[in-house]
Amino acid sequence: MVHELRNQPFRGIYLTYQLVTTSLIRYPLWFLFSLPKSWRPRASWSLKRALQVRLFRHYSHINDRVGPGSFPNHEAIQSGPGIKALWIEPVPDLLHGELLEWAAIQGVTPVRIPGYWLDREGVETPIGAPILGGEKILYRLHGGGYVALSAHPTDPSASIARALMEHCQQIKRTFQIEYRLSAAAPYPARNPFPAALFDALAGYKYLVNDLSINPSDIIIEGDSAGANLALALTRYLVEFRNNADIALPAPPAGVILLSPWADIGVSHETPDSAMLSFVPSDTLGWGLHGRKAFPKLAFLGKLGKDAADTNRYISPASLHCEARFANFPRTFINAGGAEILVDQIRTLKKRMVTDMGEGYGAGKVTYYEAPDGVHVYPGFEFHEPERSEAYRTIAEWVSSG
């Protein structure tokens, strides 16, 4: 049973047990077993990295039993010192076609959500200030399997936005929306697809229509599930940009995808796949495996496995899906060669290159893979030098646009 220890007192007892045994038993054993390089998941890894990856993977296992924890959510703005936040209004006027059909099946409607602004360190920009010449706005969609993490500036994943602003001279501000997180049994079902897509579209409309930012000055970035959402948002903007029934903003100047979760089905889960064989070398563990994985059930809702296999908005890299990418904006894809999602990311890259071509130009695909990188490795400070090299490469890509 998923999250079987979510309730007290069992949750507290289990977490205490894990804290004690990990500190006194597991970590010392991991240290001993990682001393020989040949015993590490990747021989190129330092001892520190081998231990860090084990620790993060064990943390994922704990979450599978106690639940993803508590995060700021779409129901309230979490204020605090230096927090720049506002409410983003829903956009029912921009919804059309299949999106409305899927929403009706799922019982999903547009709602108001919080949005958060982050500034580059040392820069203080008022909310809604006009952009300067040559400036690009980063519109970031966080990861977390659609069931965890947050757009709030205090969330650990916000380090990705800060690092991108640090390395990319044109990007001084990042906007993030607190899209609705999904849930399934043993919790009340809530916010399945396309709830997050509705919210992402509202955030994009706010930037373009409310702040009058030209789409050519916006770069959408997503990591993991956030990259899945970035692809879905971009697809909707591309497919309906010329539809006379809705005044849809144009697509952005570019898209950055960090370790995109691009197949929510199981088409890449073969016996010899990275999804199975790379578990020891990744931070994710077993939480995304199989059709009954909690994040999949929560996100898919009533659409189920057929959508996971064939819906181009949900699984554009599924081997059972005919997703195409003509007219997509220039895209940067980053992957780790040691992560469980690398097979599906390579499938995504191949499909995008087929339709868009490869290179740094407009409407092209740039692919960068760190051979021994883990899932979303640019988000881990211990993952050097690959982390810094990824950000330098992204900065070059942004500058070339």
Secondary structure by P-SEA (a helix, b strand, c coil): ccccccccaaaaaaaaaaaaaaaccaaaaaaaaaccccccccccccaaaaaaaaaaaaaaaaaaacccccccccccccccccbbbbbbbbcccccccaaaaaaaaabbbbbbbbbbbbccccccccccccccccbbbbbbbbbccccccccccccccaaaaaaaaaccccccbbbbbbcbbbbccccccccccaaaaaaaaaaaaaaccccccccccbbbbbccaaaaaaaaaaaaaaaccccccccccccccbbbbccccccccccccccccccccccccccccccccccccaaaaaaacccccccccccccccccccccccccccccbbbbbbbccccaaaaaaaaaaaaaaaccccccccbbbbbbcccccccccccccccaaaaaaaaaaaaaaaac
